[in-house]
Amino acid sequence: MAAVGDRLYLASSMRVDVTLLRDRLDRWLPGQAPPVQSGSLSWELLPGWYDDWLVIDRERQHQVRLHALERMSAWYVSAERFDDAIEAALQAIAGDPLRESAHRCLIRVHLAEGNVSEARRQVDRYRALLVEAGIPTQLSSRMYELMLASPNPARVR
């Protein structure tokens, strides 16, 4: 670190974990195993610190994290590593409980395992969250397609 007046600067030799993580995720090619474990994505950018400039960077990091977790879940399903797929999907849901794409990830895992009743329960949980939040409970066409494409289509209301 270097200080000039009232400003701090990172030395060029310093490495920033957020930048390193984003670089690894940016180089992650389709079909490849995740470059990091889902647990390494569970941190917040500068927790407990508030500055106006930080709001956008926190949201950017939050979105990078959620997209990476959803992508990890999909990869783990393709590798039939269902426990890891469930963990990544649950972390994405915890990161944003009303995010439909995160719930679809968990539903895909259940369907891939042949657990149609668990997939149906997850749809119902998601719908209940929407009701609780006062959001119209109309499911997206992607959610309907997912449920109807299951080996044993669950009745979707």
Secondary structure, DSSP 8 states (H G I E B T S, - for coil): -EEETTEEE--TT---HHHHHHHHHHT--TTS--SS-GGGG---SSTT---HHHHHHHHHHHHHHHHHHHHHHHHHHHTT-HHHHHHHHHHHHHH-TT-HHHHHHHHHHHHHTT-HHHHHHHHHHHHHHHHHHT------HHHHHHHHTSSS-----
